[in-house]
Structure formats: C-alpha cells, structure tokens
C-alpha cells in the first residue's frame, strides 16, 4: 500500500510574541502543494523502517535520519502507544521534499504515517483521534493531515479553513544553506513589520481566489530575521523579483516560492538558474486545487 503526502507553503507569516511555554505565537496562511513523499507499507512480522531520497542532492540525503528520530517513526510509535497495536510492517519512506526547507516535509511524513497506518493496520481511528495524535507530534502536522488552505494561529495548530482556489504553478527554490528555526526565533525581539493585519489582507485575497495578489501583499517575519545573516537569501529572492516574478520565502526558510502563470516559465527559470551558476535546488509543483481535496 502507498500513502502519499503533500507539503505546504506559508503565504505570509507573522511572528507575534513569545509564549510562556517557550514557543511563539504566529499568524500565517498555510497552502498545501502537490510536492510530497511516498510511504510504502508491506506485511512483515515486525516493524522495519527504511528510506531513501534518490532525487535529492547528497547533502540533503545526509540530513534525513531513517531511525527512531524521524518524525514519521515518532508518529508510528504514537499510534502504537495509543492503540496498543502490535502488528508489524515493512515501511519504506521515499523522500522528494527537501528537508529543513520550511516546507513541512517531516511533518507531512508524520501525517502520512498516521493516515497510512490507520488503513494498513485497520485501526478505525476517528478523524478527531488522528488530529489529537497529529497535534502532539508538531505544529504543522494537523494542517498536513488535511491540506487545502487555512489560517494558522497559536503555534500554527489552531486552524481556520478557507476556500481553496484552482491549482497554480509554482517553482520551489532552495538555496544550498541550512537555517536553524530555533536560532531564527531567538533573534525575534517582539517587533516585526509583518502583523496580523498583513495576514488579514492575505486572507481576503485568498478568499477572492487571487493567490498571486495574496503573495504580493504577504510578508514573512523570518525574512527580517534571516536576510541580514544570509546574503544568499537576498540573492535568491532578487534573482526572481528582478525578472518580474512574485516571490516569497516560506516558513522559516530558506526556500523561496515563485508564482508562475505557466509550467514553461518554470522550465525557463531552471535553465537561467543553471546558466547563472547557482547551486539552488528547484522543483516545479502546483498548489493543491479543490479537485484534489474532494
């Protein structure tokens, strides 16, 4: 059995303040995208977990653990603890989503593991039970259980779902650098040009089905925190904005999301990236449209 996952982008992200529990309150618009991983399940007498990422660069492969520290395995252990299920399974994770990229790749694997095991082990857990397990695993996991379009508040786990527009082409571009989310949050001093009012504007545009407009009016506090530390991020964003493309950074970075009218534009940009000598990984995908959620 195969369970597909999907990843996400943030169309606008405002860090609001630090909470008493050490986390930060945020305000963001989540949008699921087709770029995703696959988890394969086969019968086995015990649980065996493996994985590979043949489409990703070597340095990204080296960042992905296929052991108990993988969030997908933590999801499996959470289901075992909750249900008492002792059934085995040979489980293989095929990675396509770049790790540590602000795309929710690990969280999407955890969500896919929950959904996949519920079917594979015939557990018959309710959506409410699965969402409770998802919430305990991480802030992005609840959204990646369902996808679509949603405004996320609190740590990102409080979701208010919005209408989802038709699919739109995107180029996902990850510079060859790693960003520590925790270190970025530590730079936050309770001030940002991006506020909940910014996200209100983005939400209104999304409700109109105007994804490009939403991206144009969005902002990301992490850009304010990280751009001064990593000139490569400025170079990457400018590469596309100087060519007239609406471009935003997703999550805590470093990945840029470029809005496109056609797939041909993506292919052209990939050639230009190569010609310019940049080592950025670029992937063509689409936003999750309504027909994907029905």
C-alpha positions, 0 to 999 in steps of 0.5 A: 500500500502507498500513502502519499503526502503533500507539503505546504507553503506559508503565504505570509507569516507573522511572528507575534510574541513569545509564549510562556511555554517557550514557543511563539505565537504566529499568524500565517496562511498555510497552502498545501502543494502537490510536492510530497513523499511516498510511504510504502507499507508491506506485511512483515512480522515486525516493524522495519523502517527504511528510506531513501531520497534518490532525487535529492542532492547528497547533502540533503540525503545526509540530513534525513535520519531513517531511525527512531528520530524521524518524525514519521517513526515518532508518529508510528510509535504514537499510534502504537502507544495509543492503540496498543497495536502490535502488528508489524510492517515493512515501511519504506519512506521515499523522500522528494521534499527537501528537508529543513526547507520550511516546507513541512516535509517531516511533518507531512511524513508524520501525517502520512504515517498516521493516515497510512497506518490507520488503513494498513493496520485497520485501526478505525481511528476517528478523524478527531483521534488522528488530529489529537495524535497529529497535534502532539507530534508538531505544529504543522502536522494537523494542517498536513493531515488535511491540506487545502488552505487555512489560517494558522494561529497559536503555534500554527495548530489552531486552524481556520479553513478557507476556500481553496482556489484552482491549482497554480504553478509554482517553482520551489527554490532552495538555496544550498544553506541550512537555517536553524528555526530555533536560532531564527526565533531567538533573534525575534525581539517582539517587533516585526513589520509583518502583523496580523493585519498583513495576514488579514489582507492575505486572507481576503485575497485568498478568499477572492481566489487571487493567490498571486495578489495574496503573495504580493501583499504577504510578508514573512517575519523570518525574512527580517530575521534571516536576510541580514545573516544570509546574503544568499537569501537576498540573492535568491529572492532578487534573482526572481523579483528582478525578472518580474516574478512574485516571490516569497520565502516560506516558513522559516526558510530558506526556500523561496516560492515563485508564482508562475502563470505557466509550467514553461516559465518554470522550465525557463527559470531552471535553465537561467538558474543553471546558466547563472551558476547557482547551486539552488535546488528547484522543483516545479509543483502546483498548489493543491486545487479543490479537485484534489481535496474532494 
